[in-house]
């Protein structure tokens, strides 16, 4: 396999596409997932940040995912990987979905 042939890809689903204005992007990077997510939130703004991260409260300055989001790296839920510390590399595909409630 040729190295560097495909950049890290981020895919957005459902209303997250409305927030970002794109279905997918290859314009962002990070060595670990939390770095990528922070870069995405900085670029796309407060609406995306509210979906992805839980509010920081009190003395706890460590980022936590909101309960409204599902993130997968290469088809695997990050809960089954290293969570926000999941390492990323070129050719990875990060998919971000809103949790859908319904009845």
Secondary structure, 3 states (H helix, E strand, C coil): CCCCCCCCEEEECCHHHHHHCCCEECCCCCCEHHHHHHHHHHHHCHHHHHHHECCCCCCCCCCCECCCEEEEECCEEHHHCCHHHCECCCCCEEEEEECCCCC
